[in-house]
């Protein structure tokens, strides 16, 4: 067996023995310790979260991002709703638009067709 596995098993065994003995001897003390641990963990979590956010600047950026995302979502929903209404109710009196011809002036250059390609030599 691996040494880590043995050490982890021993720690879990000792912790469970300590938990059972505390539960049998003084259950109120166990509850008090659990509540204190939860309170300390909560305080550390909120302090860590404030430090990671970096102050008020990032909070403003986050709010601005959420506002922009909301507006984008509204705009996208309007476009899809408009497309659905147009597709479901075509207007028979509407004239079809004619495509304009391309304005590009293209010419064909005649050359020697029996000439060998120099790149393949």
Buried (B, 14 or more C-beta within 10 A) or exposed (E): EEEEEEEEEEEEEEEEEEEEEEEEEEEEEBEEEEEEEEEEEEEEEEEEEEEEEEEEEEEEEEEEEEEEEEEEEEEEEEEEEEEEEEEEEEEEEEEEEEEEEEEEEEEEEEEEEEEEEEEEE
